[in-house]
């Protein structure tokens, strides 16, 4: 596993395995709507004079890793994500929930 040297990368981790390398974006969430956790996909950054918001782009990384407030975690391939702003972790993503 590798970690970017700066915070300007669009991913947080790199996973190295037999087939190559894949980029991972890590998100945390405690927000719940209708009983399901919601993870924001956009990235907000900048400095004192300028704030930039970047919407989800599936070409920025291969995996989205989400840790929820109850310690459940999901590892979702970006090819399965159609949202641009936020992701509701309901039935559609249950198969990507990691087991203990």
N, C-alpha and C positions, 0 to 999 in steps of 0.2 A: 504494500500500500504506500502511496505517496501523497504528500500534502503540498499545495501550491506555495511558492515563496512569497507571493504578494496577495493582497485581497482584491485585486482587479480581475482575477480569473472568474469565469462564469461557472465554475465547479468548485467543490470543496475538497474532494478526495479523488485519487486515482487507484483503481483496483487493478492489480497485475495478476494475470492467471495464464494458464497454458496456451490459450488462444490469442493472447495479446493484453491490451490495456483498455479500461473503460472508465469514463469520468462519472462522478457521482455528485449530485447536489444534495445537501443535507438541510432539512427543514424541521422545525419543532412547532407544535401547536397545542394549545389548551382550549381553543375556541370550539364550541359545539353548537350545532344547529340541528333541530329535529332529531336529537339523539346520536348524531354522527359528528365526528371530528372534521374540521375544515382546515386545510393547509393553504396558506397563501402562496401562490407560485411566483408572483412578481418579486423583483429585487429592487430595493431602494437604497441609494447610496449618494455620495457626493461630499461636499465640504460646506463651510459656513456660507458661501455665497451662491452655491448652486446645488440643487437636489435633483437627482435623476432617477426615474423609474423605468425599469426594464421589464417587459412582459415575458412570459414563458415562451421559450423557443426550443423545440425538441432537438435542435441540432447543437445546442450548447453543452449537453451531457447525455449520457446513455441511460442513467438510472436516477430516480428520485428516491431518497431515503427519508422517511418521515417518522419522527418519534412523537407520540401523543402524550397528553397529560397523565394518562393512566399507565404509561410505560409500554403500551403496545407499539409495535413498529411495523412499517411497511417498506418494502423494496419494490418499486414500481418502474418497469421499463418506460422510457419516455415515449416509445411508439404506441403505448396504450393510453396516453393522455391527450385529450382533445380540448381541454379547457385552456384559457390563457391567463386568467386572473387568480382563480382559487379552485381547489379540488376538494370535493366532499368524499370522505373515506367511508362510503357505505358499501352496499352489497356488490357493486361493480368492481371494487378493488379488494374484496375480501380474500381472493385467492393469492394476493401478494402480501398478506399479513404474515409476519414472521412468527414462528412458534418459539416457545421458551427453550 
